[in-house]
């Protein structure tokens, strides 16, 4: 019995250290990205000092709506600590309130084509993807995008409430496929 005590103590100390690192990393703004929208790996949430602007790479919580619940069921979103137990998205802000977005075979913003924004009629499983109708980005919302192939972004779900903004997304240790 006493021969097990050191092993149990070492396992207990190791588990405490791992849990401490995970909790400390979470509250320190570290997140692990396992989605295909941006490189896999360790990212850090950096607080925004100004309102989100076009070109900002951000972490943003999706709202708990039927659209995002369906996206979770289809596997487009992971589980996380955002409303509805959804994971934050890493996306680039491509349009802010008042800008005009048109969604057709690709996205245009104020008449300019958004690079890598071609719409897909179906997902990888053959399920129909419904495009956003377009229009002016409403006050308090952001139109977000990822140029990674197959990304689920505002092309499909439309502008997202800026209230879900967690901060800027900075890669710490990532691996691009």
C-alpha positions in Angstrom: 0.0 0.0 0.0 2.7 2.5 0.9 4.5 1.8 -2.5 1.5 3.4 -4.3 1.5 6.6 -2.3 4.4 8.3 -4.3 2.7 7.3 -7.6 -0.6 8.6 -6.5 1.0 11.9 -5.3 2.9 12.3 -8.6 -0.3 11.7 -10.6 -2.2 14.1 -8.4 0.4 16.8 -8.7 0.6 16.3 -12.5 -3.2 16.5 -12.8 -3.3 19.7 -10.7 -0.6 21.3 -12.9 -2.4 20.4 -16.1 -5.8 21.7 -14.8 -4.0 24.8 -13.6 -2.5 25.4 -17.0 -5.8 24.9 -18.8 -7.7 27.2 -16.4 -4.9 29.8 -16.3 -4.7 29.7 -20.1 -8.5 30.1 -20.5 -8.6 33.1 -18.2 -5.4 34.4 -19.8 -7.2 34.6 -23.1 -5.7 31.5 -24.7 -7.9 29.3 -27.0 -7.2 26.2 -29.1 -8.6 26.4 -32.6 -9.6 23.1 -34.1 -11.8 24.5 -36.8 -10.8 24.7 -40.5 -11.6 28.4 -40.8 -8.1 29.5 -39.7 -4.9 27.6 -38.9 -5.1 25.0 -36.2 -3.3 25.7 -32.9 -3.1 28.0 -30.0 -4.5 31.5 -30.3 -4.8 34.4 -27.8 -7.8 36.8 -27.4 -6.5 40.4 -27.2 -8.9 43.0 -25.9 -10.0 45.6 -28.5 -9.1 49.2 -27.7 -11.4 50.6 -30.5 -14.5 49.4 -32.2 -13.9 46.5 -34.6 -12.8 47.7 -38.0 -12.5 46.1 -41.5 -9.5 43.9 -41.6 -9.6 43.0 -37.9 -9.2 39.2 -37.2 -11.5 38.6 -34.3 -12.9 36.0 -31.9 -16.7 36.5 -31.8 -19.5 34.4 -30.2 -22.3 33.5 -32.4 -25.8 34.2 -31.1 -28.0 31.4 -29.9 -30.3 31.3 -32.9 -31.9 28.6 -34.9 -29.4 29.3 -37.7 -26.4 28.7 -35.4 -28.1 25.7 -33.7 -28.5 24.1 -37.1 -24.9 24.9 -37.9 -23.8 23.1 -34.7 -25.9 20.1 -35.6 -24.3 20.0 -39.0 -20.9 20.2 -37.5 -19.9 23.6 -38.8 -19.4 24.9 -35.2 -17.8 23.2 -32.2 -19.1 23.2 -28.6 -17.9 26.0 -26.4 -18.7 28.6 -23.8 -20.7 31.1 -25.9 -24.5 31.3 -25.7 -26.1 28.0 -26.7 -22.8 26.2 -25.7 -21.3 27.2 -29.1 -17.6 27.9 -29.7 -16.4 31.3 -30.6 -15.6 31.9 -34.3 -12.3 33.2 -35.6 -13.2 35.5 -38.6 -12.0 38.6 -40.3 -14.3 41.7 -40.2 -15.0 42.6 -43.8 -17.9 45.0 -43.4 -19.2 47.3 -40.6 -22.5 49.0 -40.0 -23.8 50.9 -43.0 -21.8 49.1 -45.6 -23.7 47.5 -48.5 -23.2 43.8 -48.9 -24.4 41.9 -52.0 -24.4 38.1 -52.0 -24.7 36.3 -55.3 -22.2 33.9 -56.8 -19.6 35.8 -54.6 -19.7 38.6 -52.1 -19.3 42.3 -52.9 -19.0 45.0 -50.4 -19.9 48.5 -51.5 -19.5 47.2 -55.0 -16.0 45.7 -54.6 -15.6 41.9 -54.9 -14.5 40.2 -51.7 -11.6 37.9 -52.6 -12.2 34.1 -51.9 -15.9 34.7 -51.3 -17.5 32.3 -53.9 -20.6 30.7 -52.5 -21.0 27.0 -52.3 -24.5 25.7 -53.0 -23.9 22.6 -50.8 -21.6 21.6 -48.0 -19.2 18.7 -48.0 -22.0 16.3 -47.1 -24.2 17.5 -50.0 -26.6 19.5 -47.8 -28.0 22.7 -49.2 -26.3 25.9 -48.0 -28.6 29.0 -48.0 -26.9 32.3 -48.8 -27.6 35.5 -46.9 -29.8 37.9 -48.7 -27.4 40.8 -48.5 -28.2 44.4 -47.8 -26.8 47.1 -45.4 -24.9 45.8 -42.3 -27.2 46.9 -39.5 -26.0 49.0 -36.5 -24.4 46.9 -33.9 -23.4 44.1 -36.3 -20.4 42.9 -38.3 -20.1 41.0 -41.5 -17.3 38.4 -41.0 -15.5 36.2 -43.5 -12.7 33.6 -43.8 -11.0 32.9 -47.0 -10.2 29.3 -46.0 -12.1 26.9 -48.3 -15.4 25.7 -46.9 -15.6 28.3 -44.2 -19.0 29.0 -42.6 -19.3 32.7 -42.3 -21.5 35.7 -43.0 -22.0 34.6 -46.6 -24.4 32.1 -45.1 -25.6 33.5 -41.7 -25.5 37.2 -42.4 -24.2 40.0 -40.2 -23.4 38.9 -36.6 -24.1 41.0 -33.5 -20.9 42.9 -32.4 -22.1 42.3 -28.8 -20.5 38.8 -29.1 -17.1 40.2 -29.9 -14.5 38.8 -27.5 -11.4 40.6 -28.9 -8.8 40.3 -31.6 -7.5 36.9 -32.5 -3.7 36.6 -32.4 -2.0 33.3 -33.3 0.5 32.0 -30.7 1.4 28.6 -32.1 -0.4 27.4 -35.2 -0.2 24.9 -38.0 -1.6 25.8 -41.4 -2.7 22.8 -43.4 
